[in-house]
Amino acid sequence: MASSTPPPHCSLTTSKPYQNHPHPHHHPHPNRQSPHPHHKLSLHHPLPHPPNVARPPPPPPSSTNHPSFPHLSTEFSGRRSTRFVSKMHFGRPKTASSSSRHSTFAEEALQQAIRFSGDLARLDSILLSFDSKLCGADDYTFLLRELGNRGEWSMAMRCFEFAIIRERRRNEQGKLASSMISILGRLGKVDLAKKVFDDAVFEGYGNTVYAYSALISAYAKSGYCDEAIRVFESMKDFNLKPNLITYNALIDACGKGGADFKRASEIFDEMLRNGVQPDRITYNSLLAVCSGAGLWDTARCLFNEMLYRGIDQDIYTYNTLLDAACNGGHMDAAFEIMSEMPVKNISPNQVTYSTMIRGCAKTGKLDRALNLFYEMKYAGMKLDRVSYNTLLAIYASLGRFEEALTVAEEMESMGIKKDVVTYNALLDGFGKQGMYDKVMELFTKMKAENLSPNLLTYSTLISVYSKGGLYREAMQVYREFKRQGMKADVVFYSKLIDALCKLGLVELSALLLDEMMKGGIQPNVVTYNSIINSFGWSTATEFPLESDQQTESSLSVAESKRDNKNKDRIVRIFEQLASGKSAFDEKLKRGRQDFLCVLGVFQKMHEMEIKPNVVTFSAILNACSRCNSFEEASLLLEELRLFDNHVYGVAHGLLMGHDEKIWMQALSLFDEVKQMDASTASAFYNALTDMLWHFGQRRGAQLVVLEGKRRQVWASTWSNSCLDLHLMSSGAARAMVHAWLLNIRSIVYEGHELPKLISILTGWGKHSKVVGDGALKRAVEALLTSMGAPFRVAKCNIGRFISTGAVVASWLRESGTLKVLVLQDERIHPESSRCDSALDFQPLPL
């Protein structure tokens, strides 16, 4: 089956990019050529949804003729999930093998063996006493399987060794070996499974398609894709013809080993060419590959192909399809899929709900996630550890800590102890709210309960303390991390780099980037995005590390010598930050330096074959907004067009004053962004609109924001009575205010009455010191004041502006109102007026 257990560090936000680790007993393989070696952000149009009508089976998915997901959809989202589908087969009843022909003596032997669990000497006595009664391979296979089901792998191995000596028939020996390899693979004992296989081949009874298939499956279950493929290729050398089980195991290996869909598709093609017809397990495994890679459109096509081939779906099929939808942020589609399940007589199970809850949490739909939890409880489903940790993390991210702690208490009352994932969620939640005393208390309590902090624990703490300016605490945590003998990975460095970047310490981030690369840790797109996004905020001129003598004065002698000997740059950075000896000059303009650094970072990404994504694009647009001049921003985009003329060409064209050609290219780009999850798409529109608004291209900014509204990037943006801006950036919100008021003006001039109460919502300002008094609220308030719009702050909610319909209608009828509402570009392309006609005071669709 194509399922696997998620890593313990699964979070509600950004996950660790999956790395296809080689088997520990093999040398790492050189990086394979990426199926998309170029780094252009070349986007393609999304696939049309397959028609829901009967038709002949479509051609099988392949690298050449199978409809693939839009080229950039996974990478462009910036949120590639590394979580595998978790126990999708949960609750499925196990079916007994119809070919089982074991005797009652085998059952008696099993019961005696179970009584003496782990006692190999007693097992030997039991096997000897039943030796004359057991009926060959069938009885021994039964014993192996049942012992394996109970996790008694050592007893199963002893039983296998006992049986293989007494069985003289090669064919029966092969069956025993295949069964033992399969059991060991299921229990994660891959090395032992390989040894059983090698011994079987050496002794002459292992050269069977079943033994090879069992070993391929064993590697697949542990995620060793490369090893599984090598076994598959060696199988052909012995002229063994792969069967359905072989191919299914190999495709499953692709899913668990992090291989791309192209590789799995090639295996599927070969399977069909060899006349092996796929079954439900084949498609479930292919869906699992799509789920892990975030290929929603491809998964949807595969699901429809199952229907065309007449292959029934099961709970695993639906759960995997749901996971693919949730990974891509397509929650509306996910809810539709979930609603279809009862129609097919497939009841949503615990995994169904857990998948949906994680999807809602990931896309910021936390209220819907909580509703699913209540629905899950109402249906009588018990929450497991993963469910409780997810619920707790949601409450913590919302700042509802009393409820989060209540969940932790309920979790323990159900006999489920808090684990490192539980504490990581609490530490992250309290840390984001600046509750550092509580963070320290939780960390101490965690260790008191003998829970060992993991890499995510330490990286979370260091990030929290760094962002809060608690550099000494961050340094202490880092030293403890080093004492534990842990090795930092790309996520650890990326979180620390992001924390420093948000403080404007770009130079320090560059030092850490250099440090991680010297340690053999390759940065990923998340690392570079943090650095790019920081340009323009930085105020530090230089940050030279102090000499060893200077550092030694503030550190203990022993620690100083050790740190300097190892040249631990992180400790030295924290020490200098804590001492307050950094060189800052807030008045110094660093625009040109930032400009060159952005180009340098982007060039480095290109050289390292790290594919930029939509988050990179948004970060660059944000950096453009912080450039010192229009000329500098336009020059930056002009230079970036050398890397990707399509994406950066659109941004540059809109900045210069759009014409019809540029606008058509922009619409194509917007169509592709629509395939992203909602939070990523909104970040893109916010960044692009902010840049245009900042440099005076306000008509263009309005066109962009209305396209975002038309594509439903922001949910519930407006109605006749309310404009909701809480998901928008400052530039996008102000452009939207103008468009909304123009639309209301058109309604008034058509003779319609406005609602009695009209309001503009700016949100509660989660990052502001006073609830509701966020930066967006202040920007909108200044805009309304400058226009003379008759709105006032609501008494009960300072993030809401209100007015009566009659007063607003009267203001809209005033002669000077139209002039302040109509936006103009400071730089107008000769052909831009042909695009502007779309906004010429016509009522816009609600």
N, C-alpha and C positions, 0 to 999 in steps of 0.2 A: 504494500500500500504506500501511497505517496504522502506520508505524513512524517512529521518530526517534531521534536519538542523545542520550543523557543528558548533562546539563551536567557539567562537570568537577568540580563540588563535591559530587557525590553522596556522602553519608555513611551510616554505619550507624545513625545515630540520627535526629535530627530534621532534615528537609530544609527548604530555603527555600521558603516558600509561593509558588506560581507566580503570576506576574503577566502578564496578557495585554497585552504591550507593543504599542503601535500601530506600524505600519510607519514606519520612520524618515523617510519623505518625506511623511507625512501628519500633520496635527495630531491630538493625542490626543483620543479621544472621551470625552465625559462618561460617568461610570459608569452602566452600565445598571442598571435596577431589579433587585434580587436576587429570585429566584423565591420566596425565603422571607424577606420583609422584616422579620418580627417576630423578636424576640430571646428569645422564651421557649424554655426547654429542654423543649419539649413533645415527648415521645417517643412513638413508636407501636409497636405489636406487630410483631415480625418476620414476614416472609413465610413461609408454609409452603413446603417444598421441592416443586417441581412433581413430580407423580407420574411414574414411569418406565413409563408405559403408553401404548400407541398411542392417539391421539385426533386429531380434526381440528385443523388449524393454529389456534393461538390468535390473538386479535386482535393486530395489530401494535402495537409499543411506541409510545406517544404520551404527550403531556402529560396526557391525560385518562383513558385506559383502560389504559395499560401499567402493570403492577405496578412500583412504584418502591421503591427502597431505603428503609428506615426513615428518617424525616425527619432525625434527628440523627446517623446512623451515621457519616458522614464527619467532620463537625465535632466530634461528641462524642468521637471517638477521640483528638483532639488530635494526630494524627500524619498529617495529610493529606500524602500523598506528592506531590512535584512532579516525580518522575522519570518520564519517558515510557518506554514499552516500547522496549528497546534492540535494534535490529536483529533483530526477531523472525523475519525471513525468512532469517536466516543459514543458509547451506548449501543453500538451495533452488536447484535447477538452473534456469538461465535457459532459457526456451523461445523458440525462434526463431519469428519471425512467419511464419505460413503464407501471408500475402499478399505476402511479400517477393519482388519480381520484378526484382531488380537484375541487371545484366550482369556478365560477367567483367571488362570494362574498368573498372567501378567498383571491383572488388577490386584491380586493378592500381594504379589511381590512389590507393587508400587506402594500399597498401603503400609507395608512393613518398612519400606525405605523412607517414607515420609515421617514415620515415627522417630527415626534416628537421623533427622536432617543434619547434613554436614559430616556425619561419621562415616568416613570412607571405608574404614576397616570393617564396620558392621555391614556396610553395603556389600563388600566382597563376600561375607558369609551368607547374606541373603541370596545373592546371585548364584553362589555355589549350591545352596540348598534347592533352588528352583531350576537348576541347570537342565535336568532331565525332563522337566515339565514344560518349559517355555518352547513355543513353536517357532523357532528360527527368527528371521529378520522382522516379521510382522510384530511379534511380541516385543522385541528389543526396540523397534522404532517407536512403538507406543510408549515404552518406558522413557526413552530419550525425550520424546515430545512433552510428556507430562512433567518430567523433572525440569525441563527447560521452561515450561509455563510457570513453574513455581520459582524460577530464578536459581535453581540448584545446578548451575553449570558444571561445577566440579564433580558432582555425583553423576551427572549425565556423561561427562567425559570418561569417568571410570567405568560406567556401564557400557559405553561405546567400545572402549579398549578390551573389555571382557568379551563383548559380543563378536568383535571383528576377528579375534583369535579363533573362536569356535566355528565361525561361518566359513565354509570352504568355497562356496559358490561365488565367483567373481561378480556376477550380476547382483546378488544379494548384498555383497560387501559394498558395492557401489551405492546401493540404496541407503545403507546405513551411513556411509560417509556423507552423502548428500544431505541426509537428515541432520547429521551432527553439525555440518557446516552451516546449514540454515539456522539451527538453534543458536549456535555461537554468534552468528551475525545478528540475530534478533536481540541478543543480550549485549551487543557491543564488543564482544571479544574477537575483534577482527584478526589480531595476530594469531590467536589460537586457531581460528577458522582457516587461515592461510596455511598453517602448519598441518592441519588435518588434510587439507587439499593436497599439499605437496607430498605428504606421505602416501596418500591414496594414489596419486599419479605415479610415484616411484614404485609402488607395489603392484601397479598394473590394473587397479580397479577404479581409478579416478578419472580416466579419459572418457567421461560421458558428458552429454549435454546437460544433464541434471546437476552434476557436481560443479561444472563451470557456471551454470545459472545460479546455483546456491552461493558460490563465492562472489559473483557479481552482485547479487542481492545483499550479501553481507557488507560489501564495500559501500553499496548504495545507502544502507541504513545508517552508516556512520558518516555519510557525506563525502566519501572519497571517490569523486567522479573520475579523476584521471586513472586511478588504479582499476576501477571497474571497466573502463574502456580498454585498458591494456590487456586485462584478462579476456575481454571479448575478442580482441584482435588475435591473441594467442590461440584462442579456441578455433579460429578459422585455420590456423596452421596445421591443426590435427584433423582437418576436413570434417569437423563437427558442425552440423547445421543448426543454427540458433532457432529456438522455438518461441512461442508467444510469451512464455514465462521469462525467457532470456531477454527479449526485447523490452518487456514491461519493466524488468529489473533495471535495465540499462537507462531507460527514460527516467525511471524513478531516481537513479543516481544523478542524473543531470539536475533534477529538481533540488535534491538535498545537497548537492555539491556546488551549487551556485553557478552552474554552466548557463550560457545564454540559450534562448529559445532556438536559435539557428542550429545549434549542435543537436538538441533534442529532435528538431524537425528533420535533420539529416538522417538520424537513426530511424525515425518513423518512415521516411522515404524508402530506406533500405529494406525495412520490414515489409512494406507493401510490394516492393519489387520482387522479394523472395516468396511472395504468395502467402504471407502470414497475415491474417485478417485481425484488425484491432478489436478489443473488447472494451468493456466499461473501465477496467483497470488501466488500460492504455490511455484512454482519454482523461481519466482522473489524474494520472501521472503527468500528462501534458498540461493539464490545467494547473497542477501544482507548480510546474516550471513557470508558467505565466504569472501565477500569483506571486512567487518569489521575486520575479523581475518587474512586477507592476504593469504587465501587458494586458490591460483591461480589454481593449478591442479584440486582440487575438484570442483571449479567453472566451469572449462572447461568441466569436466565430466558431471556436471549437465546440462550445456548448450546442450551438445550432446544428453543427455538423453531426453531433451525436443523434439529434432528433432525426436528421435526414437519413442516417444510417439505420435508424430503428433501434438504437441502443438505449436502454432505459437508464435514467439517472437515479442515483441513490443519495442518501444524506451527505455522503462524502463529496459527491459531485457538487451539490448545492453549496456546501460549506466552503469548498475551494473556490468556486465562482464568486461567492460573497467576499472571500478574502481578497481576490483579485480586484473586485470593485472597490472595496474599502481601502486597499493599498493605494489605488489611484485617486482616492477622494471622491468617488462617484457614489455618494451616499443615497441620492434619490433612486438611482438604479438598484442599489443594494436593497433598499426597502421594498421596491417592486419585486425583486427576486424572492425576498423573504415572504412576501404576501402570496406568491405563486406556489409555495411549497405545500400548503395544506390541500390545494387543488390537486396536486399529484400524489396525495396521501402520504406525504413526507412531513413529519412533524419536526419543527425546529427543536434542536436539542441545546444542551449547555454550550457546546462549541459554537453553534449558530449565534446565540446571544452574545457570547464573549467576543466573537469576531466583530459583530455589529457594534458592540459597545466600544471596542478599541477603535473602530473606524470613526465613530462619532466623536470620540475624545480627540483623535488625531486631527480631525478637521474643525475642531473648536465647537462642535455641536454638543456641548456638555449637558444641556438640559435634556436633549433627546437620549443621551447616553444614560442619564439617571432614570428616565422613564423606562428604558429597556430593562434596567436593573429591577425596578419595581414590578414590571411585567413578568420578568424571569422568576421572581419570588412568588408572585401570584400564581404562576403555573406550577408551583411546587418544586421547582428545580433548586437543588442545593448549590450554593456558591462554593467553588473550590479556591485554592490558594491564589491562582492567577486572577480569578474574578474579584476576590477581596482586594488584592493589591491594585487592580485597575480602578475599582471604586474608590479606594483610599487615595490613589494618586489624583483622581478627578477632583475630589473634595479639597485636597491640598493645593492643587493648581488654582482652584477658585478662591483660595484663602479661607475656606470654611473648615478651620482646623478642629473645632470641637467635634464636628461630624466625622472628620477624618480619624480622630482619635477614638471616637465611638465605634467606627468600623473596625479599627484595630482590636478594640476590646471584644466586639462581637466575634471577630475572627478567632480570637483565643478561646472564647467560650465554646466555640464549635470544635475545639480540639486542634485547631490549625495555628501553630505558633508563628509569630512574626519572623520573617526571614530577612536576608540582606536587601531584597527587592522592596519589602515593606519600608524599611528604614531609609533606603535611598529616595523613595518617593516623598517621605516626610521631610528629609533633609533638604531636598530640592524645593519643596513647597514652602517651608518656613524660611529658607534662605532667600527665595525670591521676594518674600515680604519683608526682608530685612530684620527678621527676628533671630538675631545671631546668638543670643543667650540660649534660646530654645534649641538652636542647631547644635551648640556645644553640649547641652544637656542630653539630647538624643544620641549624639555620637558616643558620649560616655556610657549611656545606658545600653547602647548596642553592644559595646565591647564587654560590659558587665554581664550580658546574657550569653557570652561566649560565641558571638557571631563575628566572624572574621570579615572586616571590610574588604570589598573587592575593588577592582580598578575603577569602576564607576563611582563608588563611594568616595574615593580619594579625589578623583577628578571633579566631582560635584562640589565637595568641600572647598577645594582650592579655588574653583571658579567663583563660588559664593563669597568666600572671604576676599578674594581679589577685587570683585566688583564692589564690595562694600568698603574697600580701603583698609581692610584688616590684614595687612601684609605680614605681620609677625605670626598671626595665627595661620595664614596660608603657608608660610615657611615651615612652621612646626608640623603641619599636616604633611607637607612634602617630605620632610626629613623622616617622619614615621613611615611614609610610603616607601622610601628608599631602604629603611632598616628592615622592612618586611621582605626585601629582596624582589619586589615587583618591578616589572619592566614597563615603562610607559609605552603606549601605543598611539596610533594616529588620532583616536578620539580624545585621549588624555591631553595631548599637545594642542589639538584643535580647540578644546574647551578653554584651555589656559590662554591660548592666543586670542580667542574671541573675547575673553574677559579683559585682557590688556588693551585690545583694540577699542573696546567700548569705553575705556578710560582715556583714549586718545594717544596711547603709548605705542605708536606704530613702530618706532625703532626697536623697542624691546620685543615686539612681535616678530620683527625680522630676525632678531638674534635667535629667538626660539625656533623659528623656521629653519635657520641654519643648523641649530643644535640637533633638531630631530633628524634632519637629513644626514648629518654626520654619523648619527646612531643607526643609520640604515632604515629609518622609518620614512616612508614616502608620504608626503602630504596628499590630501585628496581635495576635491572641489570645495568641500565645506571649509577646509583650512584657508584656501585662497579667497573664498568669498568673504570671510571675516576680515581679512586684511584689506581687500579692495573696498569693502563697505566703510572702513575706518578712515579712508583718506578724506581730508577736508575737515575732520573733527580734531585731528591731532594738533596739539600745541607745543609739543616737546621739540626743541631744536636738535639736541643731541643727548644721548644718554650713555656716555662712556662708563664702562665699569671701573670702579676704583681699583687701585693697585692692590696687590695681595697684602702689603703692609697696612694699608688703610682698612681693608676689610678685617684683618686679624684683630684690630683694636676693638672691634665691636662683637666679635665672635669668641667663643671659647677656643683656647689654643688647639685642643684636640680636634674639634669640629672644623676649625679653620684650615688646619693642615690637611685634613681628609678632603674637604671641599676643594681646596686649591689643587691638591694632588690629582683629584679626579676631574678638575676643571668643570665642576658642576655649575653651569651658568645660571640655572634656575634659582639655586640657593643665593647666589651672589646678586641676582636681580632683586629678589625679595628683600634681601638685607639692605640694599641701597634704597629701595622704595620705602622700607620701614624707617630708615634713618632720615628720610626727607631731604636727601641731598641731590635730587634730580635737578637738571638744568632746564627750567621752563621760561619761556618768554611769550606770553599770550599775545603780545602786540606784533610779533614777527609774522609776516605774511609768508606762507609756505606753499602757495598754490602751485608754482612752477615745479617745485620738488615733488609734490603730490602727483602732479600731472605725469611726470616722468616715471614715478614709482608705479602708478597704475599700469602704464604701458609695459614696464619691466615685469610686473607680476603676471600680466596677461601673456606676455611673450614666454615667460617661464612655464606657465600652464601649457602653452602650445608645445614647447620643447619636450615636456614630460608626458605629452599625450594625455593630459587630464582634460576631459571634455567640459567646457563651460556649460552652464545650464541657465535656466530662467532666473535663478537667484543671483548668478553672476551678472546677468544683464541688468537686473534691478539694482544690484550693488553699484554697478558702473554708472547707471543713471542717477543714483543718489549722489555719487561722487561728482558727477557733472553739475548737479544742483548746487554743490558746495564750491564749485570753481569760482575764481575771483572775477571772471568776466565771461561774457557771451562768447568772445573770440576763443578763449581757452577751452570752454566746453565744446564748441564746434570743432576745434582742432583735435581734441581728444577723440571725439566720435569719428572724425575724418581718418585718423590714424587707425582706429579699431576696424574700420571698414576693410582694411587689408586682410584682416582675419576672417571677417564674415560680412560681406556687403549686404546680404539680405536683411539681417537683424539690425545691425548698426547703421546700415544705409537708410532704413526706415526711420530710425531715431534721428539721424542727422537730417534727413529730408524734412521731417516734421518740425525740427528745431529751426531750420532755415526758412520755413514758410511753405506749407504743403501745396503741392499741385495735384492734379487728377491722377497722374501716374503714381506718385508717392502714396496717395491715399488708397489706391487699389492694392498696392503692396502692403500697406498697413492693415487693410481689412483681411488680407490673406494671413498675416501674422496673428491678428486677433483670433481668427478661426482656429489656429493651432493652439493658442494659449487657452482657448475654451476647453481643450482636452485635459488641462491640468486640474489639480484639486483646487477648491475655492480659495483657500488661504494663499496659495502660491500665485494664482491668477490675480487676486486682488492686490498682492504686493507688486506685481508687474505693472498693473494699471496705475496704482498709486505713485510708483516711482517715475513712470513716463509722464504722467500728468503734472507731478510736482516740478519736474525739470522744465516742461513747457511753460507752466505758470510762472516759475521763478524768473525765466528770461523773457517774459512779456508776451509769449505766444499763447494768449489766453483764449482766443477763438479756437485754436487748434486743441488746447487743453480741454475745452468744452466738447468738441467733437469726439475726442478720445474717451472722455468720461461717459458720454451718452452711448457710445458703442459698448462700453463695459456694462452699462445698465441694460442695454438691449440683450446682451449675452448673459444676463443675470449673474454677473460676477459678485455683486453685493445683493444679498437677500433683502427683500422688503425695503427697497430704497425709497420709494415715494408713493403717495396717493394724493388725492385732492386736499386732504386734511393734514398730512404729516410727511415730513422729509426726514429720513433716518440716515445719519451720516457717520454713525459710530465705528464703521469698519473702514472709513476712508482716511486718506492722508489730508494734510492741510490744503494742498493745491487742488486735489480731486474734489474735496468738499466745497471749496469756494466756487469752483467751476459748476458744480452741481446745483448750488444755491441759485446761481444766475439762471441756469436752464429751467429749474423748477418754477421760479418766479415768473419767467417768461411764459411757461406753459399755463400757469394759473391766470396770467394776464389775458391770454388768448381765450380761456374759458369765460372770464368775466366779460370780455368784449363780444362773446357769442350770446350774452344775455343770461347765462346761468348764474345761480347764486352759489357762493362758497359756503362750506360748512361753518357752523357757529364758532368752533374753536380750531385754530390752525397752529401747528407746532413744528419746531425743528429740533431734532434730537442729536446731540453730539456725543452721547455715551457718558459713562461714569468716570472716565479718566483713571484707568487702573494704575497708571504710573505716576499720577499726581499725588501730592501730599494731602490735598483736600479732595474728597470724593466728588467727582463731577467737574472739578475745575482743572481740566486737562488743557494741553496746548491746543488741541483742536477746538475746544470751546472758546478759547480766547481769540483764535484766528477768525472764527465765524462771527463772534461778537463784534470784532473790529470791522469786519466786512459789512455787517448789517448797519452799524453806526455810520460808516462812510457813505452808504447808499441812502441813509435816512429811512430805512425800513422800520415800520412801527411794531417791532417785536421787543419783548422784555423777558428777562430771566424769570422762570417760574419759581415761586417761593418754596415749593416742596422738592424741587430738583434743579440745582444750579447748572446742570448740563442740558437743560431744556429751555428753548425760547418759545414763547407763546404770543398769540394775538387773536383777536376776533376776526371772523370772516368779513364782516362789514368794514372794519377799519382797514384791513389789507386791500379789499376791493377798491375802497376810496383812494388809497395811496397809489394803487396801480393805474387808476384813471387819470392821475395828475400828469400834466404835460411833460414834466421833466423826468418822469420815472423811466420811460423807455430808454432814454439816453444812457442812464446809469446801469441798466440791465444788459444792454447789448455789449458783448465783449468784442474786442478787436485785437488783431495781432500787431505787434510792433514792427515785425518784418513780414511783408506779404509777398508771396510769389505771384507773378502775373496771372497764373491760372487758378490761384486758390479760390477766387470768387465763385468758380464753377462748383466747388465743393460746399461752399457756405450756404448755398440755396437750401440745403437740407434743413437748416435751422431758421429760416426766415419767418419767424413768428407763427408757425403752424402748431396746433395742439400736438403735443408729443404723447405717444401711447403710454398708458399707465400700467 
